[in-house]
């Protein structure tokens, strides 16, 4: 994975949610700089996009690694059983090595596992083995009608919880997949800040 590491991006990656003031100050410096306004937008937006690129890359890697782990585990189990089978064919129950102390065949065994299946649920319900829960979705749907509201209203409490959602930026990419001009502008901004 090739990513560009902008200074702002590095700072954002290390930000602590309980203390964003230094980042706000840095953004103020970027906005108050003498750089063209479009370079400021590109710098801020591409820094966020690069972090999202890393998140996407890691998410993809995690799912690939999970699939690989599952496949390797199945392969290892198959290999161990196959090797044991071949060693048993030759009458070998132990094979000594120099780096690996030895390979031994564990004896075949039968493992008991409990299963549970209900074959006649109606009879069990008649005997009292059931639970009743309120279908909240059906209640909400019924509350949308006038008749439903008047009959259900006394049994429910409807409220509104206010939650503050802080303002955030949305990074809108240009339609083209490669934006060489923006990358060049950001490299200039990074070089000037480093000087």
N, C-alpha and C positions, 0 to 999 in steps of 0.2 A: 504494500500500500504506500503510495506516494502522497504525502500531505505537505502543505505549506504551513510552517509555524510562524504566525504573526505574533508580534509582541503582545497585542491585546488578547489574542487567543490564548497565549500562555498564561496571561494574568487571569483571564476568565476561568481557565481550567483549575486554578488554585484558589478561586474565590470561596470564602466561607459565607454561607447564607445569613449568618447573624452579623456580618460586618461588611456590607458592600460599599461603604463610603469612599474608600480609596479608589474603587473602580469608577464610581460616579465622578470623582475628581479627575481621573484620567480621561474619561469621556468628555468632560468639560474642556480639558486641555486640547483634545482632538478637535472639538467643535470651534474653539476659539483660535485655533492655529490659522496661519495664512494659506493653508492648502485649499485648492478648489473644493467647492461643496460636494461635487460628485466623487472626488477622491475620499472625502470623509465618509460618505455613504458607503462606498465600496469597502473601505477599510473596516468599518463597523460590521457591515453585513457579511463580508467574506470571513471575518473572524468567527462569527456565529456559525456560518455554513461549514467551516472546517471542523468545528467541534461536532456538528451533526454528522459530518462525513465519518469522523472517528467512531461515533456512537453506532452508526449503521454498519461500519466495518466490523466492529467488535460483536454486534448482535449477530451478524452473519457468521463470524468465526465461532461464536458460542454454539450456534445451532449445528454447524458443520462438525465441531468437536464432539458435541453430544451424540450425533449420529455415528461418528467414527468410534467413540468409546463403546457404543452399543454393539457395533459390528466387530470391534476387536475383542470384546468380552465373549461374544458368541463364537468367534473364531478360536479363541483360547480354549473354551470349553470343548469344542469339537476336536481341536488338536490333542488335548490331554486324553480324551476318550479314545481317539484313533491310535495314539502312541501306546496307550495301555493295551489296546486290543492286539496290536502287532507284537508287543513284547510278550503278551500271553500266548500268542500263536507259537512263539519260539520257546515257550516254557520259562521265560525270564520273569522273576518276580522282583528282582533288584538289579540295577545297572549302576556300577560305580564309575565316577569320573575323577578328574584331577582338579578342575576349577569348581564344578558342581560336585558336591559330596556324593550324591547318588540320586537315582530315580527309583522310586518304588511304586508298585501297583497297589492301590488301595482296593480292598475286596469289594465286589459288587454287593450292594445292600438294597433292601426295600424300605422305602420311607413311606409312612402312613400320613395322609393329609386328610383332614376332615372336610367334607363338603356339606353344603346346606342348600336345599331347594324346596320351595313350597309348592306342593302339587295340587292343593285344593284351597286356594285363598278364601273362597266364599264361606266354607265351613269354619275356618279359623276366625273370620270376622264375626260369624254368628256366635261363636264361643267367647267373644269379647277381646280378641287379640287384634286391636287396631287403635289408631290414634286419629284425632280429628284436628286439622289445622285450618285456619282462616285463609281463604284464597284472596290475598291482598290485591292482586291485579283485578279480579272480578269486582271487588268492593270499590276500587278506584274508578273502574269503568261505570259501575252503577251510579256512583256519586256524580257523574257528569250529566245525568238526567234529573229533571225536576222531581219526579216521583221517587226516584232512588235516593235523592238527597234528603227528602223529607222523612223517608223511612229509616235511613241509615245514620243520619246526622247525629242522633243522640248517642250513638255507640262508638263514634270516632272523633278524634281531635285532628283538625287540619290546621297547620300552621305554616309560617314562612320563616325560614332561617336566612339571615343575611350573611353572606360570606364575601369578604373583600378579596378581589382578585387583582393583584397589582398589574399595572400597565406593563406591557412587554412589546418588544419589536417583532415584526414578522419579516423574514428575509425573503424577498421576492427576486428570484433569479431571472435573468434575461432568457429568452427562448433558446439562444444558441448554447450548446453544451460547453464550448470553449470560449472564454472571455479573456483573451490575451491582453487587451488594453487595461482591463481592471487589475489583472495580475501585475502588469508592469507598474501601474500607478501605486499599488500597495507595496511593491518592492522598493519603489522610490521613497515612499513614506517611511518604511522601516529603516532604510539606509540613512535618511535624514535624521530620524530620531536617535539612531545609534551614534551619530556623529556629535 
